[in-house]
Amino acid sequence: MNVMQEPSAARLEAAIAMLERLVGFDTESSKSNLALVAAVETYLRECGADYVKIPNAIGDKAALFITIGPKIDGGVVLSGHTDVVPVEGQSWSSDPFQLRREEGRLYGRGACDMKGFDSICLAMIPEFQKAALSRPIHILLSYDEETTCRGSLDTIRRFGADLPRPGAILVGEPTLMQVADAHKAIVTYRTIVHGHEAHSSKPYLGANAVETACDLVTELYRFNEELGRRGDPSGRFDPPASTIEVGVIHGGTARNILAKQCAFDWEFRSLPDTPQNLALAHLESYIARVALPNLTRNAKDASIETFAEVEVPGLGPAPGSVAESLALKLARSNSTISVPYATEAGQFQAAGAPTVVCGPGSIDQAHQPDEFLEIAQVEAGIEFMRRLAKELS
């Protein structure tokens, strides 16, 4: 039986069964993914598939790099992450870590983002093994994508060393099986204003960190409006500009005390051709010219510091790349899209690997209560993988 003759219904049920297993593991990014990894390892040994386990520095998480076919350069990596976002505070209709099948949908945390893609890849291993692959298919299951996008970096650094150097990377984030060749970059920051406490009746004796922090937040939103006016020359992104957002602010001890400290967390999502440090440079310039002189007017020991927490590169379009051409052929499409969210794709591209994003499900369902994946999207993903196996045979 060749790869195209496998019963579709049987492969679909295998993928759903795999998804049920993966959803059953609570792999919130703050927790270990090792139980899930161990279950996948057991499955891989049953399949006779070759793999390398790549633990993180402290050993509480690991990535898996699986190879089907010849161990040579030039293969295709199917990349997915194993971590999920929290369910705390969300109202679910059923247990988020128990897959629920209802009216053509598969409900569960991570079903869409992105254990559905992982499950399709793993369920397809028997068919990949039966194909006479002339180039390998690799499956990379990473961690920490939802927090830092750094869980794939240890694997990437080994490409061309003790792991084969791939010819193309297909990142399976949810795109409704459309081929995305571009997404924004993201940098997250924390800015801390250090003031000087004093009684609120005599503000000239201190420096109010809350006041300065509010001024800085206001300036960031002024710059955000300017970025909106600059727009997106490519016309491909929604929203059509680089954006700034402040999500958390905290400071002070009482309303009649000038705040000693105030911190706020913010992010910059930049278009692929925009410097990732643009917003930071703008803020630092404003601090030097305006905010810090005002803050230190009555308190020479006052200060302001900003540090980056997470930096994820954008994915820039590369028309005609190996990854784009292959994915368009497999998706039976002749056009690409852009997506507004960041993925691990930018890490692969930064390392020199042609990369696109293409996977089952809609990002509109990701991170939501009652997150779901349409069964029709699982079927589409299976057919995509079957065409990949045929293409590489």
SVG drawing of the C-alpha trace seen along z (x, -y; Angstrom):
<svg xmlns="http://www.w3.org/2000/svg" viewBox="-23 -72 52 74">
<polyline fill="none" stroke="black" stroke-width="0.4" points="0.0,0.0 1.6,-3.3 1.2,-6.6 -1.8,-7.8 -3.8,-4.6 -4.0,-4.8 -7.7,-4.9 -8.5,-8.6 -11.0,-7.8 -8.5,-5.7 -5.8,-8.4 -8.3,-11.0 -9.2,-9.0 -5.6,-8.4 -4.9,-12.1 -7.9,-12.8 -6.8,-10.1 -3.3,-11.6 -4.9,-15.0 -6.9,-13.6 -3.6,-12.3 -1.8,-15.6 -4.6,-17.8 -4.7,-15.6 -1.3,-17.0 -1.4,-20.4 1.6,-22.0 1.0,-25.6 4.3,-27.4 5.0,-27.9 4.9,-24.1 7.0,-21.2 6.2,-19.4 8.2,-16.3 5.1,-14.1 3.9,-14.9 7.4,-14.4 7.6,-10.9 4.3,-9.9 5.4,-11.0 8.7,-9.1 6.8,-5.9 4.8,-6.4 7.9,-7.1 9.6,-3.9 6.4,-2.0 6.7,-3.4 10.4,-2.8 11.0,-6.5 14.3,-8.1 14.4,-11.2 16.7,-13.3 15.5,-14.7 16.9,-18.2 16.4,-19.3 16.5,-22.9 19.3,-24.1 17.6,-23.2 16.1,-20.0 12.4,-20.6 11.4,-20.9 12.5,-19.3 12.1,-19.6 11.9,-16.6 13.5,-16.5 12.1,-13.5 13.4,-12.3 11.6,-10.1 13.6,-9.2 17.3,-9.6 19.5,-11.5 20.7,-14.1 20.5,-17.9 17.7,-19.5 14.7,-18.0 11.5,-19.7 10.9,-20.5 7.3,-20.5 7.5,-22.7 5.0,-22.9 5.1,-23.8 3.9,-21.8 3.1,-24.6 -0.3,-26.2 -1.6,-29.4 -3.3,-29.3 -7.0,-28.5 -7.2,-30.2 -10.0,-32.8 -11.7,-31.4 -15.2,-29.9 -15.0,-26.6 -18.1,-24.4 -16.1,-21.3 -12.7,-20.2 -10.1,-22.1 -7.7,-19.2 -10.1,-16.5 -10.8,-16.6 -14.5,-17.1 -15.8,-16.2 -19.1,-17.9 -20.7,-19.0 -17.6,-18.7 -15.4,-20.4 -12.6,-19.3 -12.6,-21.3 -9.7,-21.5 -6.8,-23.8 -4.3,-23.7 -6.5,-21.9 -6.1,-24.8 -2.8,-26.4 -1.2,-24.1 -1.5,-20.5 -3.8,-19.9 -0.9,-20.4 1.4,-18.4 -1.1,-15.5 -1.5,-15.5 2.3,-15.3 2.7,-12.5 -0.3,-10.5 1.2,-10.8 4.5,-9.1 3.4,-5.6 2.5,-7.0 5.7,-9.0 7.6,-5.8 5.8,-3.9 6.7,-6.6 10.0,-6.2 11.3,-9.5 14.3,-10.8 14.5,-13.8 13.7,-13.6 10.6,-14.9 11.5,-16.2 9.0,-17.0 10.1,-19.5 8.1,-19.8 9.3,-22.7 8.4,-24.5 8.0,-28.0 6.6,-29.4 3.8,-31.1 6.2,-33.0 9.6,-33.6 9.7,-31.8 13.1,-30.5 12.3,-26.8 13.4,-26.0 16.8,-27.8 18.8,-25.0 17.6,-22.8 18.2,-25.5 21.8,-25.9 22.4,-22.2 21.3,-22.4 24.2,-21.6 26.2,-20.3 24.9,-17.1 21.4,-17.6 20.7,-17.8 20.4,-21.2 16.8,-21.6 15.9,-23.0 12.6,-24.4 10.6,-25.0 6.8,-24.9 5.6,-26.3 2.1,-24.9 0.5,-27.8 -3.2,-28.2 -3.7,-29.9 -6.7,-27.8 -4.1,-26.0 -3.3,-29.2 0.4,-30.0 1.7,-33.0 5.0,-34.4 5.2,-37.4 4.4,-38.4 5.3,-41.1 8.1,-41.0 7.5,-41.6 9.6,-42.9 8.2,-43.1 9.6,-45.6 9.4,-46.6 10.1,-50.2 10.7,-51.0 10.6,-54.6 12.5,-55.1 11.3,-58.2 11.7,-59.6 9.1,-59.3 7.7,-62.5 4.5,-63.7 1.9,-64.6 1.4,-68.0 4.9,-69.0 5.5,-67.4 8.7,-69.6 10.5,-67.4 10.3,-64.3 9.7,-62.8 6.5,-60.9 7.3,-57.8 3.6,-57.3 3.4,-60.7 6.5,-60.1 5.3,-56.6 2.0,-58.0 3.8,-60.6 5.9,-57.9 2.8,-55.8 1.2,-58.8 4.2,-59.4 4.2,-55.8 0.6,-56.2 1.5,-59.4 4.2,-57.6 1.7,-54.8 -0.6,-57.3 2.4,-58.4 3.1,-54.8 -0.5,-54.5 -0.2,-57.6 3.0,-56.1 1.0,-52.9 2.1,-49.8 3.5,-50.4 3.0,-46.8 -0.7,-47.0 -0.7,-43.4 -1.0,-43.7 -4.0,-44.1 -3.7,-46.4 -1.9,-48.2 1.0,-49.6 3.5,-48.8 1.8,-49.0 2.5,-49.7 0.5,-48.5 0.8,-49.0 -0.7,-46.1 0.2,-46.4 1.1,-49.3 1.7,-49.2 3.2,-51.6 2.9,-53.6 2.0,-52.7 -0.7,-55.3 -2.5,-58.2 -0.8,-60.7 2.7,-59.5 4.7,-60.4 5.4,-57.0 8.9,-55.7 8.5,-53.3 6.2,-52.6 6.7,-49.9 4.8,-49.2 4.9,-46.4 4.6,-47.2 5.1,-45.7 6.1,-46.8 4.9,-44.8 6.8,-45.9 6.4,-45.4 9.1,-43.1 11.1,-46.0 10.9,-48.2 13.8,-48.2 12.7,-46.2 14.2,-48.9 12.4,-51.8 9.9,-52.3 12.5,-51.8 14.8,-54.4 11.9,-56.8 11.1,-56.3 14.7,-56.6 15.1,-59.9 12.0,-61.3 13.3,-60.2 16.6,-61.9 15.1,-65.1 12.0,-65.5 11.1,-62.9 14.3,-62.4 15.1,-66.1 11.6,-66.6 11.9,-63.6 15.3,-64.6 14.4,-68.3 13.8,-67.7 15.4,-64.3 18.8,-63.7 18.7,-60.0 15.7,-59.4 16.1,-57.3 14.4,-55.4 15.4,-52.0 13.9,-49.9 14.8,-46.3 13.7,-43.9 12.1,-40.7 11.2,-38.9 12.4,-39.5 10.9,-37.6 12.0,-38.5 9.5,-39.0 9.1,-36.9 9.9,-38.8 8.4,-37.8 10.8,-36.0 9.0,-35.6 10.0,-32.4 11.8,-30.8 11.9,-27.1 9.6,-27.1 7.0,-29.4 7.0,-27.5 6.6,-24.2 3.9,-25.3 1.9,-27.0 2.1,-23.8 1.0,-21.6 -1.8,-24.0 -2.9,-24.3 -2.8,-28.0 -1.2,-30.7 -1.0,-33.5 0.3,-34.2 -1.1,-36.0 0.4,-37.9 -0.6,-37.2 -0.5,-39.7 0.8,-37.4 4.5,-36.4 5.7,-32.8 8.9,-30.8 9.2,-31.3 11.2,-34.4 13.8,-32.4 14.2,-29.9 14.5,-32.6 17.0,-34.6 19.1,-31.4 19.0,-31.3 16.3,-28.7 13.6,-29.4 10.4,-29.5 6.6,-30.0 3.7,-29.5 0.9,-27.1 -1.3,-25.1 -4.9,-24.0 -7.4,-26.1 -8.1,-29.8 -6.1,-32.1 -9.5,-33.5 -10.0,-30.4 -6.6,-30.4 -6.3,-31.4 -10.1,-31.5 -12.3,-29.5 -13.7,-26.6 -10.8,-26.7 -11.6,-24.4 -10.3,-23.0 -12.7,-22.1 -12.4,-18.4 -12.5,-19.6 -9.2,-21.4 -7.7,-18.2 -8.7,-16.5 -7.2,-19.3 -4.0,-19.0 -3.7,-15.3 -4.1,-15.8 -1.5,-18.5 0.9,-16.1 0.1,-13.4 1.0,-15.7 4.3,-16.6 5.2,-12.9 4.5,-12.5 6.5,-15.6 9.6,-14.3 9.4,-10.7"/>
</svg>
